[in-house]
Amino acid sequence: MLGKFQKSELRIEVKIKETVFRDCLLDVNKLKQWFFPLKFELEKNSPKQLSLGDTFSFYLGLIEIKNQVDFINNNCLRLILSGGIDGYQEWCWGDGWIQSRLEGISLLPLNLGQTLNLLRLKSFAHHLKD
């Protein structure tokens, strides 16, 4: 893989229940909505919830980033990344906060992408809580 090793960890506090964050990250339809306008493709027959071993991809233009669910519980999701990013991303959440950790080798600016994803998720989750 070409690129350099990068890592980033971001945590924000926002008055949203942990169940809303859980739904945004594990419910496939909601995941597709907040990932928009990125092209999102699930490799299975569209399950309603992500589960261990599920794989999906999203595209930044022509760059494919493959994701495989490596770990999942009520407050954490870890994805193994390959393609445009070789590494992992971990999402953890609770009442009033969400955190994302991203490590990998890539030519892409991972910190910028992670920040934008976190802000999109925050905005989407904020609209759901009402």
Chimera marker file (.cmm) of the C-alpha trace (Angstrom):
<marker_set name="trace">
<marker id="1" x="0.000" y="0.000" z="0.000" r="1" g="1" b="0" radius="0.5"/>
<marker id="2" x="1.271" y="3.410" z="-0.907" r="1" g="1" b="0" radius="0.5"/>
<marker id="3" x="0.997" y="6.231" z="1.536" r="1" g="1" b="0" radius="0.5"/>
<marker id="4" x="2.068" y="7.008" z="5.035" r="1" g="1" b="0" radius="0.5"/>
<marker id="5" x="0.989" y="5.745" z="8.423" r="1" g="1" b="0" radius="0.5"/>
<marker id="6" x="-1.537" y="8.093" z="9.995" r="1" g="1" b="0" radius="0.5"/>
<marker id="7" x="-3.620" y="7.969" z="13.139" r="1" g="1" b="0" radius="0.5"/>
<marker id="8" x="-6.301" y="10.177" z="14.532" r="1" g="1" b="0" radius="0.5"/>
<marker id="9" x="-8.633" y="10.042" z="17.507" r="1" g="1" b="0" radius="0.5"/>
<marker id="10" x="-11.553" y="12.413" z="17.879" r="1" g="1" b="0" radius="0.5"/>
<marker id="11" x="-14.229" y="12.642" z="20.554" r="1" g="1" b="0" radius="0.5"/>
<marker id="12" x="-17.116" y="15.053" z="20.679" r="1" g="1" b="0" radius="0.5"/>
<marker id="13" x="-19.764" y="15.682" z="23.260" r="1" g="1" b="0" radius="0.5"/>
<marker id="14" x="-23.291" y="16.181" z="22.039" r="1" g="1" b="0" radius="0.5"/>
<marker id="15" x="-26.621" y="15.826" z="23.835" r="1" g="1" b="0" radius="0.5"/>
<marker id="16" x="-27.750" y="12.677" z="22.064" r="1" g="1" b="0" radius="0.5"/>
<marker id="17" x="-28.649" y="9.311" z="23.597" r="1" g="1" b="0" radius="0.5"/>
<marker id="18" x="-26.342" y="6.377" z="22.958" r="1" g="1" b="0" radius="0.5"/>
<marker id="19" x="-29.176" y="4.444" z="21.278" r="1" g="1" b="0" radius="0.5"/>
<marker id="20" x="-29.358" y="7.091" z="18.531" r="1" g="1" b="0" radius="0.5"/>
<marker id="21" x="-25.624" y="6.767" z="17.824" r="1" g="1" b="0" radius="0.5"/>
<marker id="22" x="-25.933" y="2.963" z="17.894" r="1" g="1" b="0" radius="0.5"/>
<marker id="23" x="-28.752" y="3.083" z="15.334" r="1" g="1" b="0" radius="0.5"/>
<marker id="24" x="-26.800" y="5.474" z="13.083" r="1" g="1" b="0" radius="0.5"/>
<marker id="25" x="-23.764" y="3.177" z="13.045" r="1" g="1" b="0" radius="0.5"/>
<marker id="26" x="-25.388" y="-0.268" z="12.994" r="1" g="1" b="0" radius="0.5"/>
<marker id="27" x="-28.668" y="0.226" z="11.088" r="1" g="1" b="0" radius="0.5"/>
<marker id="28" x="-27.732" y="-0.201" z="7.423" r="1" g="1" b="0" radius="0.5"/>
<marker id="29" x="-30.376" y="2.218" z="6.081" r="1" g="1" b="0" radius="0.5"/>
<marker id="30" x="-29.325" y="4.972" z="8.486" r="1" g="1" b="0" radius="0.5"/>
<marker id="31" x="-25.660" y="4.289" z="7.749" r="1" g="1" b="0" radius="0.5"/>
<marker id="32" x="-26.325" y="4.782" z="4.038" r="1" g="1" b="0" radius="0.5"/>
<marker id="33" x="-28.180" y="8.035" z="4.751" r="1" g="1" b="0" radius="0.5"/>
<marker id="34" x="-25.487" y="9.760" z="6.773" r="1" g="1" b="0" radius="0.5"/>
<marker id="35" x="-22.721" y="8.475" z="4.485" r="1" g="1" b="0" radius="0.5"/>
<marker id="36" x="-24.447" y="10.240" z="1.563" r="1" g="1" b="0" radius="0.5"/>
<marker id="37" x="-23.182" y="11.591" z="-0.874" r="1" g="1" b="0" radius="0.5"/>
<marker id="38" x="-20.517" y="8.874" z="-0.724" r="1" g="1" b="0" radius="0.5"/>
<marker id="39" x="-21.459" y="5.787" z="-2.708" r="1" g="1" b="0" radius="0.5"/>
<marker id="40" x="-22.134" y="2.948" z="-0.254" r="1" g="1" b="0" radius="0.5"/>
<marker id="41" x="-22.347" y="-0.764" z="-1.200" r="1" g="1" b="0" radius="0.5"/>
<marker id="42" x="-23.090" y="-3.638" z="1.147" r="1" g="1" b="0" radius="0.5"/>
<marker id="43" x="-21.742" y="-6.994" z="-0.056" r="1" g="1" b="0" radius="0.5"/>
<marker id="44" x="-24.510" y="-9.138" z="1.457" r="1" g="1" b="0" radius="0.5"/>
<marker id="45" x="-28.230" y="-9.191" z="0.723" r="1" g="1" b="0" radius="0.5"/>
<marker id="46" x="-28.765" y="-5.947" z="2.643" r="1" g="1" b="0" radius="0.5"/>
<marker id="47" x="-29.249" y="-7.014" z="6.255" r="1" g="1" b="0" radius="0.5"/>
<marker id="48" x="-31.019" y="-4.454" z="8.417" r="1" g="1" b="0" radius="0.5"/>
<marker id="49" x="-28.244" y="-4.390" z="11.036" r="1" g="1" b="0" radius="0.5"/>
<marker id="50" x="-24.505" y="-4.786" z="10.709" r="1" g="1" b="0" radius="0.5"/>
<marker id="51" x="-23.143" y="-7.907" z="12.357" r="1" g="1" b="0" radius="0.5"/>
<marker id="52" x="-19.758" y="-9.503" z="12.887" r="1" g="1" b="0" radius="0.5"/>
<marker id="53" x="-18.061" y="-10.321" z="9.588" r="1" g="1" b="0" radius="0.5"/>
<marker id="54" x="-20.292" y="-8.116" z="7.395" r="1" g="1" b="0" radius="0.5"/>
<marker id="55" x="-18.459" y="-6.286" z="4.639" r="1" g="1" b="0" radius="0.5"/>
<marker id="56" x="-19.278" y="-3.090" z="2.820" r="1" g="1" b="0" radius="0.5"/>
<marker id="57" x="-17.494" y="-0.516" z="0.696" r="1" g="1" b="0" radius="0.5"/>
<marker id="58" x="-17.763" y="3.167" z="0.116" r="1" g="1" b="0" radius="0.5"/>
<marker id="59" x="-16.172" y="5.222" z="-2.583" r="1" g="1" b="0" radius="0.5"/>
<marker id="60" x="-14.379" y="8.564" z="-2.542" r="1" g="1" b="0" radius="0.5"/>
<marker id="61" x="-14.586" y="9.231" z="-6.253" r="1" g="1" b="0" radius="0.5"/>
<marker id="62" x="-12.808" y="6.264" z="-7.817" r="1" g="1" b="0" radius="0.5"/>
<marker id="63" x="-11.120" y="5.166" z="-4.584" r="1" g="1" b="0" radius="0.5"/>
<marker id="64" x="-12.783" y="2.167" z="-2.932" r="1" g="1" b="0" radius="0.5"/>
<marker id="65" x="-12.488" y="1.730" z="0.819" r="1" g="1" b="0" radius="0.5"/>
<marker id="66" x="-13.523" y="-1.742" z="1.961" r="1" g="1" b="0" radius="0.5"/>
<marker id="67" x="-14.794" y="-2.273" z="5.501" r="1" g="1" b="0" radius="0.5"/>
<marker id="68" x="-15.206" y="-5.507" z="7.433" r="1" g="1" b="0" radius="0.5"/>
<marker id="69" x="-16.915" y="-5.605" z="10.826" r="1" g="1" b="0" radius="0.5"/>
<marker id="70" x="-14.256" y="-6.991" z="13.184" r="1" g="1" b="0" radius="0.5"/>
<marker id="71" x="-15.873" y="-6.297" z="16.573" r="1" g="1" b="0" radius="0.5"/>
<marker id="72" x="-19.309" y="-5.156" z="17.629" r="1" g="1" b="0" radius="0.5"/>
<marker id="73" x="-21.149" y="-4.640" z="20.919" r="1" g="1" b="0" radius="0.5"/>
<marker id="74" x="-23.674" y="-2.171" z="22.387" r="1" g="1" b="0" radius="0.5"/>
<marker id="75" x="-21.187" y="0.705" z="22.537" r="1" g="1" b="0" radius="0.5"/>
<marker id="76" x="-18.402" y="-0.063" z="20.083" r="1" g="1" b="0" radius="0.5"/>
<marker id="77" x="-17.857" y="-0.965" z="16.436" r="1" g="1" b="0" radius="0.5"/>
<marker id="78" x="-14.465" y="-1.775" z="14.915" r="1" g="1" b="0" radius="0.5"/>
<marker id="79" x="-13.966" y="-1.979" z="11.166" r="1" g="1" b="0" radius="0.5"/>
<marker id="80" x="-10.945" y="-3.389" z="9.342" r="1" g="1" b="0" radius="0.5"/>
<marker id="81" x="-10.204" y="-1.170" z="6.337" r="1" g="1" b="0" radius="0.5"/>
<marker id="82" x="-8.540" y="-2.079" z="3.062" r="1" g="1" b="0" radius="0.5"/>
<marker id="83" x="-8.189" y="-0.562" z="-0.379" r="1" g="1" b="0" radius="0.5"/>
<marker id="84" x="-7.770" y="3.221" z="-0.167" r="1" g="1" b="0" radius="0.5"/>
<marker id="85" x="-6.946" y="2.855" z="3.538" r="1" g="1" b="0" radius="0.5"/>
<marker id="86" x="-5.182" y="-0.140" z="5.077" r="1" g="1" b="0" radius="0.5"/>
<marker id="87" x="-5.914" y="-0.091" z="8.786" r="1" g="1" b="0" radius="0.5"/>
<marker id="88" x="-8.891" y="0.102" z="11.106" r="1" g="1" b="0" radius="0.5"/>
<marker id="89" x="-11.546" y="2.473" z="12.401" r="1" g="1" b="0" radius="0.5"/>
<marker id="90" x="-13.181" y="2.152" z="15.775" r="1" g="1" b="0" radius="0.5"/>
<marker id="91" x="-16.370" y="3.914" z="16.846" r="1" g="1" b="0" radius="0.5"/>
<marker id="92" x="-17.318" y="4.085" z="20.547" r="1" g="1" b="0" radius="0.5"/>
<marker id="93" x="-20.311" y="5.938" z="21.984" r="1" g="1" b="0" radius="0.5"/>
<marker id="94" x="-22.351" y="6.629" z="25.084" r="1" g="1" b="0" radius="0.5"/>
<marker id="95" x="-24.987" y="9.053" z="26.296" r="1" g="1" b="0" radius="0.5"/>
<marker id="96" x="-23.770" y="12.488" z="25.271" r="1" g="1" b="0" radius="0.5"/>
<marker id="97" x="-20.594" y="11.559" z="23.396" r="1" g="1" b="0" radius="0.5"/>
<marker id="98" x="-19.135" y="9.747" z="20.405" r="1" g="1" b="0" radius="0.5"/>
<marker id="99" x="-15.537" y="8.902" z="19.643" r="1" g="1" b="0" radius="0.5"/>
<marker id="100" x="-13.750" y="7.683" z="16.544" r="1" g="1" b="0" radius="0.5"/>
<marker id="101" x="-10.244" y="6.273" z="16.272" r="1" g="1" b="0" radius="0.5"/>
<marker id="102" x="-8.665" y="5.754" z="12.874" r="1" g="1" b="0" radius="0.5"/>
<marker id="103" x="-5.263" y="4.250" z="12.074" r="1" g="1" b="0" radius="0.5"/>
<marker id="104" x="-3.962" y="3.265" z="8.712" r="1" g="1" b="0" radius="0.5"/>
<marker id="105" x="-1.695" y="3.688" z="5.749" r="1" g="1" b="0" radius="0.5"/>
<marker id="106" x="-3.097" y="5.879" z="3.005" r="1" g="1" b="0" radius="0.5"/>
<marker id="107" x="-2.425" y="8.705" z="0.601" r="1" g="1" b="0" radius="0.5"/>
<marker id="108" x="-5.743" y="10.241" z="1.738" r="1" g="1" b="0" radius="0.5"/>
<marker id="109" x="-5.775" y="12.872" z="4.524" r="1" g="1" b="0" radius="0.5"/>
<marker id="110" x="-7.312" y="10.618" z="7.187" r="1" g="1" b="0" radius="0.5"/>
<marker id="111" x="-7.706" y="13.252" z="9.905" r="1" g="1" b="0" radius="0.5"/>
<marker id="112" x="-9.711" y="15.498" z="7.583" r="1" g="1" b="0" radius="0.5"/>
<marker id="113" x="-11.909" y="12.621" z="6.398" r="1" g="1" b="0" radius="0.5"/>
<marker id="114" x="-12.489" y="11.426" z="9.950" r="1" g="1" b="0" radius="0.5"/>
<marker id="115" x="-13.454" y="14.924" z="11.084" r="1" g="1" b="0" radius="0.5"/>
<marker id="116" x="-15.935" y="15.314" z="8.217" r="1" g="1" b="0" radius="0.5"/>
<marker id="117" x="-17.464" y="11.881" z="8.927" r="1" g="1" b="0" radius="0.5"/>
<marker id="118" x="-17.863" y="12.688" z="12.606" r="1" g="1" b="0" radius="0.5"/>
<marker id="119" x="-19.518" y="16.030" z="11.828" r="1" g="1" b="0" radius="0.5"/>
<marker id="120" x="-21.876" y="14.401" z="9.301" r="1" g="1" b="0" radius="0.5"/>
<marker id="121" x="-22.801" y="11.731" z="11.843" r="1" g="1" b="0" radius="0.5"/>
<marker id="122" x="-23.363" y="14.356" z="14.548" r="1" g="1" b="0" radius="0.5"/>
<marker id="123" x="-25.641" y="16.387" z="12.273" r="1" g="1" b="0" radius="0.5"/>
<marker id="124" x="-27.593" y="13.326" z="11.133" r="1" g="1" b="0" radius="0.5"/>
<marker id="125" x="-28.002" y="11.994" z="14.704" r="1" g="1" b="0" radius="0.5"/>
<marker id="126" x="-29.092" y="15.420" z="15.930" r="1" g="1" b="0" radius="0.5"/>
<marker id="127" x="-31.963" y="15.423" z="13.405" r="1" g="1" b="0" radius="0.5"/>
<marker id="128" x="-33.042" y="11.933" z="14.533" r="1" g="1" b="0" radius="0.5"/>
<marker id="129" x="-33.233" y="12.773" z="18.220" r="1" g="1" b="0" radius="0.5"/>
<marker id="130" x="-36.123" y="15.210" z="17.690" r="1" g="1" b="0" radius="0.5"/>
<link id1="1" id2="2" r="1" g="1" b="0" radius="0.2"/>
<link id1="2" id2="3" r="1" g="1" b="0" radius="0.2"/>
<link id1="3" id2="4" r="1" g="1" b="0" radius="0.2"/>
<link id1="4" id2="5" r="1" g="1" b="0" radius="0.2"/>
<link id1="5" id2="6" r="1" g="1" b="0" radius="0.2"/>
<link id1="6" id2="7" r="1" g="1" b="0" radius="0.2"/>
<link id1="7" id2="8" r="1" g="1" b="0" radius="0.2"/>
<link id1="8" id2="9" r="1" g="1" b="0" radius="0.2"/>
<link id1="9" id2="10" r="1" g="1" b="0" radius="0.2"/>
<link id1="10" id2="11" r="1" g="1" b="0" radius="0.2"/>
<link id1="11" id2="12" r="1" g="1" b="0" radius="0.2"/>
<link id1="12" id2="13" r="1" g="1" b="0" radius="0.2"/>
<link id1="13" id2="14" r="1" g="1" b="0" radius="0.2"/>
<link id1="14" id2="15" r="1" g="1" b="0" radius="0.2"/>
<link id1="15" id2="16" r="1" g="1" b="0" radius="0.2"/>
<link id1="16" id2="17" r="1" g="1" b="0" radius="0.2"/>
<link id1="17" id2="18" r="1" g="1" b="0" radius="0.2"/>
<link id1="18" id2="19" r="1" g="1" b="0" radius="0.2"/>
<link id1="19" id2="20" r="1" g="1" b="0" radius="0.2"/>
<link id1="20" id2="21" r="1" g="1" b="0" radius="0.2"/>
<link id1="21" id2="22" r="1" g="1" b="0" radius="0.2"/>
<link id1="22" id2="23" r="1" g="1" b="0" radius="0.2"/>
<link id1="23" id2="24" r="1" g="1" b="0" radius="0.2"/>
<link id1="24" id2="25" r="1" g="1" b="0" radius="0.2"/>
<link id1="25" id2="26" r="1" g="1" b="0" radius="0.2"/>
<link id1="26" id2="27" r="1" g="1" b="0" radius="0.2"/>
<link id1="27" id2="28" r="1" g="1" b="0" radius="0.2"/>
<link id1="28" id2="29" r="1" g="1" b="0" radius="0.2"/>
<link id1="29" id2="30" r="1" g="1" b="0" radius="0.2"/>
<link id1="30" id2="31" r="1" g="1" b="0" radius="0.2"/>
<link id1="31" id2="32" r="1" g="1" b="0" radius="0.2"/>
<link id1="32" id2="33" r="1" g="1" b="0" radius="0.2"/>
<link id1="33" id2="34" r="1" g="1" b="0" radius="0.2"/>
<link id1="34" id2="35" r="1" g="1" b="0" radius="0.2"/>
<link id1="35" id2="36" r="1" g="1" b="0" radius="0.2"/>
<link id1="36" id2="37" r="1" g="1" b="0" radius="0.2"/>
<link id1="37" id2="38" r="1" g="1" b="0" radius="0.2"/>
<link id1="38" id2="39" r="1" g="1" b="0" radius="0.2"/>
<link id1="39" id2="40" r="1" g="1" b="0" radius="0.2"/>
<link id1="40" id2="41" r="1" g="1" b="0" radius="0.2"/>
<link id1="41" id2="42" r="1" g="1" b="0" radius="0.2"/>
<link id1="42" id2="43" r="1" g="1" b="0" radius="0.2"/>
<link id1="43" id2="44" r="1" g="1" b="0" radius="0.2"/>
<link id1="44" id2="45" r="1" g="1" b="0" radius="0.2"/>
<link id1="45" id2="46" r="1" g="1" b="0" radius="0.2"/>
<link id1="46" id2="47" r="1" g="1" b="0" radius="0.2"/>
<link id1="47" id2="48" r="1" g="1" b="0" radius="0.2"/>
<link id1="48" id2="49" r="1" g="1" b="0" radius="0.2"/>
<link id1="49" id2="50" r="1" g="1" b="0" radius="0.2"/>
<link id1="50" id2="51" r="1" g="1" b="0" radius="0.2"/>
<link id1="51" id2="52" r="1" g="1" b="0" radius="0.2"/>
<link id1="52" id2="53" r="1" g="1" b="0" radius="0.2"/>
<link id1="53" id2="54" r="1" g="1" b="0" radius="0.2"/>
<link id1="54" id2="55" r="1" g="1" b="0" radius="0.2"/>
<link id1="55" id2="56" r="1" g="1" b="0" radius="0.2"/>
<link id1="56" id2="57" r="1" g="1" b="0" radius="0.2"/>
<link id1="57" id2="58" r="1" g="1" b="0" radius="0.2"/>
<link id1="58" id2="59" r="1" g="1" b="0" radius="0.2"/>
<link id1="59" id2="60" r="1" g="1" b="0" radius="0.2"/>
<link id1="60" id2="61" r="1" g="1" b="0" radius="0.2"/>
<link id1="61" id2="62" r="1" g="1" b="0" radius="0.2"/>
<link id1="62" id2="63" r="1" g="1" b="0" radius="0.2"/>
<link id1="63" id2="64" r="1" g="1" b="0" radius="0.2"/>
<link id1="64" id2="65" r="1" g="1" b="0" radius="0.2"/>
<link id1="65" id2="66" r="1" g="1" b="0" radius="0.2"/>
<link id1="66" id2="67" r="1" g="1" b="0" radius="0.2"/>
<link id1="67" id2="68" r="1" g="1" b="0" radius="0.2"/>
<link id1="68" id2="69" r="1" g="1" b="0" radius="0.2"/>
<link id1="69" id2="70" r="1" g="1" b="0" radius="0.2"/>
<link id1="70" id2="71" r="1" g="1" b="0" radius="0.2"/>
<link id1="71" id2="72" r="1" g="1" b="0" radius="0.2"/>
<link id1="72" id2="73" r="1" g="1" b="0" radius="0.2"/>
<link id1="73" id2="74" r="1" g="1" b="0" radius="0.2"/>
<link id1="74" id2="75" r="1" g="1" b="0" radius="0.2"/>
<link id1="75" id2="76" r="1" g="1" b="0" radius="0.2"/>
<link id1="76" id2="77" r="1" g="1" b="0" radius="0.2"/>
<link id1="77" id2="78" r="1" g="1" b="0" radius="0.2"/>
<link id1="78" id2="79" r="1" g="1" b="0" radius="0.2"/>
<link id1="79" id2="80" r="1" g="1" b="0" radius="0.2"/>
<link id1="80" id2="81" r="1" g="1" b="0" radius="0.2"/>
<link id1="81" id2="82" r="1" g="1" b="0" radius="0.2"/>
<link id1="82" id2="83" r="1" g="1" b="0" radius="0.2"/>
<link id1="83" id2="84" r="1" g="1" b="0" radius="0.2"/>
<link id1="84" id2="85" r="1" g="1" b="0" radius="0.2"/>
<link id1="85" id2="86" r="1" g="1" b="0" radius="0.2"/>
<link id1="86" id2="87" r="1" g="1" b="0" radius="0.2"/>
<link id1="87" id2="88" r="1" g="1" b="0" radius="0.2"/>
<link id1="88" id2="89" r="1" g="1" b="0" radius="0.2"/>
<link id1="89" id2="90" r="1" g="1" b="0" radius="0.2"/>
<link id1="90" id2="91" r="1" g="1" b="0" radius="0.2"/>
<link id1="91" id2="92" r="1" g="1" b="0" radius="0.2"/>
<link id1="92" id2="93" r="1" g="1" b="0" radius="0.2"/>
<link id1="93" id2="94" r="1" g="1" b="0" radius="0.2"/>
<link id1="94" id2="95" r="1" g="1" b="0" radius="0.2"/>
<link id1="95" id2="96" r="1" g="1" b="0" radius="0.2"/>
<link id1="96" id2="97" r="1" g="1" b="0" radius="0.2"/>
<link id1="97" id2="98" r="1" g="1" b="0" radius="0.2"/>
<link id1="98" id2="99" r="1" g="1" b="0" radius="0.2"/>
<link id1="99" id2="100" r="1" g="1" b="0" radius="0.2"/>
<link id1="100" id2="101" r="1" g="1" b="0" radius="0.2"/>
<link id1="101" id2="102" r="1" g="1" b="0" radius="0.2"/>
<link id1="102" id2="103" r="1" g="1" b="0" radius="0.2"/>
<link id1="103" id2="104" r="1" g="1" b="0" radius="0.2"/>
<link id1="104" id2="105" r="1" g="1" b="0" radius="0.2"/>
<link id1="105" id2="106" r="1" g="1" b="0" radius="0.2"/>
<link id1="106" id2="107" r="1" g="1" b="0" radius="0.2"/>
<link id1="107" id2="108" r="1" g="1" b="0" radius="0.2"/>
<link id1="108" id2="109" r="1" g="1" b="0" radius="0.2"/>
<link id1="109" id2="110" r="1" g="1" b="0" radius="0.2"/>
<link id1="110" id2="111" r="1" g="1" b="0" radius="0.2"/>
<link id1="111" id2="112" r="1" g="1" b="0" radius="0.2"/>
<link id1="112" id2="113" r="1" g="1" b="0" radius="0.2"/>
<link id1="113" id2="114" r="1" g="1" b="0" radius="0.2"/>
<link id1="114" id2="115" r="1" g="1" b="0" radius="0.2"/>
<link id1="115" id2="116" r="1" g="1" b="0" radius="0.2"/>
<link id1="116" id2="117" r="1" g="1" b="0" radius="0.2"/>
<link id1="117" id2="118" r="1" g="1" b="0" radius="0.2"/>
<link id1="118" id2="119" r="1" g="1" b="0" radius="0.2"/>
<link id1="119" id2="120" r="1" g="1" b="0" radius="0.2"/>
<link id1="120" id2="121" r="1" g="1" b="0" radius="0.2"/>
<link id1="121" id2="122" r="1" g="1" b="0" radius="0.2"/>
<link id1="122" id2="123" r="1" g="1" b="0" radius="0.2"/>
<link id1="123" id2="124" r="1" g="1" b="0" radius="0.2"/>
<link id1="124" id2="125" r="1" g="1" b="0" radius="0.2"/>
<link id1="125" id2="126" r="1" g="1" b="0" radius="0.2"/>
<link id1="126" id2="127" r="1" g="1" b="0" radius="0.2"/>
<link id1="127" id2="128" r="1" g="1" b="0" radius="0.2"/>
<link id1="128" id2="129" r="1" g="1" b="0" radius="0.2"/>
<link id1="129" id2="130" r="1" g="1" b="0" radius="0.2"/>
</marker_set>
